[in-house]
Amino acid sequence: MTDTAHPTHSLQSDLRLARELADMADAISMDRFRANDLAVSMKPDMTHVTDADKAVEAAIRGALRDSRPNDSVLGEEAGEEAGVGGSAARQWIIDPIDGTANYVRGVPVWASLISLAVDGVPVVGVVSAPALGKRWWAATGLGAFIDESLGSATSSSERRIAVSAVSELADASMSCSGLSRWEQAGKLEQFLGLTRSVWRSRDYGDMWPYMMVAEGLVEIAGEFDLKPWDMAALIPIVEEAGGRFTSVRGESGPWHGSALATNGLLHAQVIDRLA
C-alpha cells in the first residue's frame, strides 16, 4: 500500500525536478550576474555571499516545500530544514552559487549545485553553470550527461559523458585547487610530489575540474576545506560517468571535508601518493 503521507518518487522524477530547479536558479543568478547593484557581504567564515545566493536558495527551498514537502533540505545559506514529519531519509543538498568569489568578480566559472541524498548517499546531482552555457546531471543507474547549449537559441545538445581511460599517472592531467589548504592539511609535500608525477597540472577552479573528470578531459581533481553542499551534486555525475569520488583519505560521501575525484583507474595510486 502506498503511504500517501510520505509518497515515494522515482529517481527519474527527482532528476526531472532537480533540472527544473536548476532552470529557476539560472534565471535568478544570470539576472544578477555582473549587475551594478549586486549586494555583497562577508559571512563569519570570511566567504562572500550575494543577494543572488540568497534569492536562489530561497526560491529552491520554496519550490521543494511545494513539490517535496516530506524531504529535508540542507543549504549553504540557510542551513538545515526538516520536512513534514521530520524525516531526513531524503535530503536535498543545495549550493545556490558555487564559486561566489568568481561570481562577484564577473568570472563565469560558477554554478548552482542541486543534489538529492537518500540515507546520506547522493543519488541525484545537477551542476548548472549558465555563464559557461553548460549543465551536467546524473542519477544513480541512469548515466551522466552534459548540455553545452544552455541559454542559447539553438536546440539542446545533450550527450552522455564518460571518464577517460588514462591508466598511468605520467599521462594524467590534474586539477587540484587551494594550495594553501593542502598546506594547512599537512599534505603540501605529498601534493607537490603528485604534481611532479603527472603530465599536466592546472587549477580550473570550483566545480569545473570535477565535471572535467566526468567528461574525460581531466583525470584527477581534489581539494580540502569543503562542505557537503560543495560536493553532493558532483558525486553522482562523476560516478555515473565511470569515475570515483571520495575524500582525500578514501572515505565515501560528501561528509568528510575534502574531495578527490578521478577516472577510477588512478584512484588508488593517487590516494597512495597523498597518504
C-alpha positions in Angstrom: 0.0 0.0 0.0 1.3 3.4 -0.9 1.9 5.8 2.1 0.1 8.9 0.9 1.5 10.9 3.8 5.1 10.0 2.7 4.8 9.4 -1.1 7.7 7.7 -2.9 9.2 9.3 -6.0 11.2 7.7 -8.8 14.8 8.8 -9.5 13.6 9.9 -12.9 11.1 12.3 -11.3 13.6 13.5 -8.8 16.1 14.2 -11.5 13.5 16.0 -13.6 12.6 18.1 -10.6 16.3 18.9 -10.0 16.7 20.1 -13.5 13.6 22.3 -13.2 15.0 23.8 -10.0 18.3 24.5 -11.9 16.3 26.3 -14.6 14.8 28.5 -11.9 18.2 29.0 -10.3 19.8 30.0 -13.6 17.1 32.6 -14.3 17.8 34.3 -10.9 21.6 34.1 -10.9 22.0 35.3 -14.5 19.7 38.2 -13.9 22.0 39.4 -11.1 25.4 38.4 -12.7 27.6 41.4 -13.3 24.7 43.7 -12.0 26.0 47.1 -10.9 23.8 46.9 -7.8 24.7 43.4 -6.7 24.7 43.3 -2.9 27.8 41.6 -1.5 28.6 40.9 2.1 31.1 38.7 4.1 30.0 35.8 6.2 31.7 34.9 9.6 33.8 32.4 7.7 35.1 35.2 5.5 33.5 34.0 2.4 31.3 36.1 0.1 27.5 36.0 0.0 25.4 37.9 -2.5 21.7 38.8 -2.9 21.8 36.2 -5.7 23.0 33.4 -3.4 20.2 34.1 -1.0 17.5 34.5 -3.7 18.4 31.3 -5.5 18.4 29.2 -2.3 15.1 30.8 -1.1 13.5 30.0 -4.4 14.7 26.4 -4.4 13.5 25.9 -0.8 10.1 27.3 -1.7 9.8 25.0 -4.7 10.8 22.0 -2.6 8.3 22.8 0.1 5.6 22.6 -2.6 6.8 19.6 -4.5 8.6 17.5 -1.9 7.2 18.7 1.5 8.4 15.5 3.3 12.0 15.9 2.3 14.5 17.8 4.3 16.8 20.5 2.8 20.4 21.4 3.6 21.7 24.6 2.0 24.7 26.8 2.4 22.9 30.0 3.2 20.0 28.8 5.5 21.2 25.6 7.0 19.0 22.5 7.6 15.3 22.5 7.3 13.3 19.4 8.2 10.5 18.1 6.0 6.9 17.4 7.1 7.1 14.6 9.7 10.8 15.3 10.4 12.2 12.5 8.3 15.8 13.1 7.0 16.0 10.0 4.9 15.6 12.1 1.7 17.6 15.3 1.9 18.1 17.9 -0.8 21.5 19.5 -0.6 21.9 22.9 -2.2 24.7 25.3 -3.0 22.9 28.2 -4.7 26.1 29.6 -6.2 29.3 27.5 -6.0 32.1 29.9 -6.8 30.6 33.1 -5.3 34.0 34.8 -5.4 34.1 34.3 -9.1 30.5 35.5 -9.4 31.3 38.7 -7.5 34.3 39.5 -9.8 32.3 38.7 -13.0 34.3 35.5 -13.8 31.9 33.0 -15.4 33.2 29.9 -13.6 30.4 29.3 -11.0 27.3 27.1 -10.8 24.2 26.1 -8.9 24.6 22.7 -7.3 21.5 20.7 -6.6 21.5 17.2 -5.1 19.3 14.6 -3.5 20.8 12.3 -0.9 18.9 9.2 0.3 20.1 7.9 3.6 23.2 10.2 3.3 24.1 8.9 -0.2 23.8 11.4 -3.1 21.7 9.8 -5.8 20.8 12.8 -8.0 23.1 15.6 -9.0 22.7 18.7 -11.2 25.5 21.2 -11.8 24.3 24.2 -13.8 26.8 26.8 -15.0 24.7 29.2 -17.1 27.5 31.8 -17.6 29.5 29.0 -19.2 26.5 27.7 -21.1 26.9 24.2 -19.6 24.9 21.9 -17.4 25.8 18.4 -16.1 23.4 16.0 -14.4 23.1 12.3 -13.3 21.1 10.0 -11.2 22.2 6.6 -9.9 21.9 4.0 -12.6 20.7 6.5 -15.2 24.1 7.7 -16.6 25.8 11.1 -16.6 25.0 13.8 -19.2 26.0 17.3 -20.3 24.2 20.0 -22.3 26.6 22.6 -23.7 23.9 24.7 -25.3 22.5 26.1 -22.1 20.9 29.5 -22.6 21.4 29.5 -26.4 18.8 29.8 -29.0 19.9 26.5 -30.6 18.3 23.2 -29.7 19.7 21.2 -26.8 23.0 19.4 -27.4 22.6 16.8 -24.6 25.1 13.9 -24.7 26.2 11.2 -22.4 29.7 11.6 -20.8 32.3 9.2 -19.5 35.7 9.5 -17.8 38.9 8.9 -19.6 40.8 5.6 -20.0 44.2 7.0 -18.9 45.8 4.4 -16.6 49.3 5.9 -15.9 49.9 8.9 -13.7 52.6 10.1 -16.1 49.8 10.6 -18.8 47.3 12.2 -16.4 46.0 15.7 -16.3 45.3 17.0 -12.8 43.4 20.0 -11.4 43.6 20.2 -7.6 42.6 23.6 -6.0 43.7 25.6 -3.0 47.4 25.2 -2.4 47.2 26.9 1.0 44.5 24.4 2.0 46.8 21.5 1.1 49.5 23.1 3.3 47.1 23.6 6.2 46.0 19.9 5.9 49.7 18.9 6.2 49.6 17.5 2.7 51.7 20.1 0.8 54.7 17.8 0.1 52.5 15.0 -1.0 50.5 17.3 -3.2 53.7 18.7 -4.8 55.0 15.2 -5.3 51.8 14.3 -7.1 52.1 17.3 -9.4 55.6 16.1 -10.4 54.2 12.6 -11.2 51.5 13.7 -13.7 51.7 15.0 -17.2 50.0 18.3 -16.5 48.7 20.3 -13.6 46.2 23.2 -13.9 43.7 24.8 -11.5 40.4 25.5 -13.2 38.5 26.2 -10.0 35.4 25.3 -8.0 33.1 22.7 -9.6 34.6 22.7 -13.1 37.6 20.3 -12.5 35.2 17.6 -11.2 33.0 18.0 -14.2 36.1 17.8 -16.4 36.9 14.4 -14.8 33.4 13.2 -15.6 33.8 14.4 -19.2 37.2 12.6 -19.6 39.1 15.9 -20.0 41.0 15.7 -16.7 41.9 12.6 -14.7 42.3 13.9 -11.2 40.6 16.7 -9.2 40.6 17.4 -5.5 40.8 19.9 -2.6 40.4 20.4 1.1 38.1 22.5 3.3 34.8 21.7 1.6 31.2 21.4 2.9 28.6 18.8 1.9 26.9 21.3 -0.4 30.2 21.8 -2.3 30.4 18.1 -3.2 27.0 16.3 -3.1 25.9 17.2 -6.6 29.3 16.3 -8.0 29.3 12.8 -6.8 26.5 11.1 -8.9 27.9 12.8 -12.0 31.4 11.6 -11.5 30.4 8.1 -10.5 27.8 7.7 -13.2 30.4 8.8 -15.7 32.5 5.8 -14.5 34.8 7.6 -12.1 35.3 7.6 -8.4 34.7 10.3 -5.8 35.9 10.0 -2.2 37.6 12.2 0.4 41.3 12.5 0.1 41.6 9.7 2.6 39.3 7.5 0.5 36.0 7.9 2.5 32.7 7.8 0.7 30.2 10.6 0.5 30.3 14.4 0.9 30.7 14.4 4.7 34.4 14.3 5.3 35.6 17.8 4.4 37.7 17.0 1.4 37.2 15.7 -2.2 39.2 13.5 -4.6 37.7 12.6 -7.9 39.5 10.5 -10.5 38.7 8.4 -13.6 38.7 5.4 -11.2 41.7 3.8 -12.8 44.1 6.1 -11.0 42.2 6.5 -7.7 44.2 4.0 -5.6 47.5 5.4 -6.9 46.5 9.0 -6.1 45.3 8.1 -2.6 48.6 6.3 -2.0 50.6 9.3 -3.2 48.7 11.6 -0.9 48.7 9.4 2.2 
